[in-house]
């Protein structure tokens, strides 16, 4: 990385687009996994699709999100390695015949999966991991018969159909869209990857029967949940195994991580689509289901309601295959990504499955890589850590605990040095804000940051409501000693997610008013940085003073941005949700700014028919914020713009912003007071860093190795 300082190279790096091959936290976690597996010397491949267009490019026009295609491969990619020898056929459609007593699938269409490798180097080792991405190619270059008939367009039709499979990453984080193409993508990924794993195994070990002992097929959420069905098909149809043996191998190999409890994110494919595209897999899923339900009936006789709840086929309305159920049934281990999430997973989403197989479920809390998110992103802080505790933290994040003593020692120079390192990072971010959106912000102000996908449950709106309340309070009492703040937002909204896009618009409308109000006198600034991605994140995380982790308790599975912030010495204002809880426990709750209802209180309030109006009536500050939104203060040209938003908050408020508002604002005041004591703040921030040892992705991968991927004892 030292070479990055050379002017030519730094400029080149700045021009390189992010490989935006995922949507949000799930993909970024996978990137951390590859880094850790390379560093720890685990032999592993990450499989994915080589999307021509990644996550869309977010532009802001007149305060609104506009999506443009992310043409990241426009100038080619110097890092990818085409592997001409690694090509597999993937079939779609057609029918299943009986041949010599065996089922034989004859697809109506076949495309080629071409492997394109991206090498991920480990830290301080010659070991690497491979991200293998599949590119769809037509199995024949031209439909020559159609061409000879003069039907030139038709002669190339199949090319389009083959390439469409890795054309665009679905920009939707929560709802399956473009159903048919999405299912095609998922099967294409699974088939190519499982064929590749089997081929490698047979090459190295000679016999498919030992596949489960030597390989782990880990499902990163349900998008690859067809993998066990594909493995069954290959073991039975191509390798001639009997069902029971194939199933034992499949279960031994397969494991699954659930990354969200949001019901709208649960994938289910209609039977007609599934059976039409994957007729042999339909048979296999039916057979898995029949055997599984027989087991359920044997365990729980005369309980057909339970059978209906557990079935891989959802019979409510149009019949659909439940991919999460398939993933659970086919796996020997299923994990959630934080202690709270894993508990809620077995109490709610998978309660019936957990009753069947309690030992199958476990928690493995997420982690992040200190190599990228501290060493690479924050050179000033890294140098400070090296000077005080040595360089070992890069591979052993627990070494950060040694910061506790100097951080806790009054007068120790590390506190002032930390503030200087933070100021350098804030100055860098301030320059970026000026360059990108033309807003001048003061690096000495408190940088209050929320960066993540825009989603109602993550409650960026609660943050905006606080900004409005603060603006009103400053205007009402301008002579008070207000702690200057810069509130920074970044994040993409799914293109079809109206409520999330309204929040982006509101942030811009509020920013326009607040940033130009002379009465505020620069004590409050709001910045929305467009096109959030890894490159932007690398500048923002080191510069944050305050990390906003304010999801409704029980909704954020884990969060990983929360960890990247704390690792860079930001203090967290957060709800008792996801991995915030474990972070607060590891760091010390008194170093955290915790507020709001806890999961059980959220559940209780919902059960008692939550009435947001009661909270509004009880809070004059909240009432006045909502009035300002509703009366067009921030949208004078269109006073009704936020009427529906305010009505939703007053009538339904599904994520309980109204119930948490007062506590949130009070806690923000506490933050102001704490920040004003600069030495005390430095101590607090350093203690946050010191407690981050358990949130290294190396610990996470270690747990997967031991508890999920380890071969069973012979
Ligand atoms: C995310 C969770 O929302 C986040 O809390 C967690 O840190 C991250 O996964 C890594 O575990 N979940 C998703 O991105 C997700 O579930 N996406 C699929 C539903 C589309």
Boltz pocket constraint, residues with backbone or C-beta under 6 A from the ligand:
constraints:
  - pocket:
      binder: B
      contacts: [[A, 24], [A, 25], [A, 26], [A, 27], [A, 29], [A, 172], [A, 173], [A, 174], [A, 221], [A, 258], [A, 259], [A, 260], [A, 265], [A, 337], [A, 366], [A, 555], [A, 556], [A, 557], [A, 558], [A, 559], [A, 560], [A, 578]]
      max_distance: 6.0
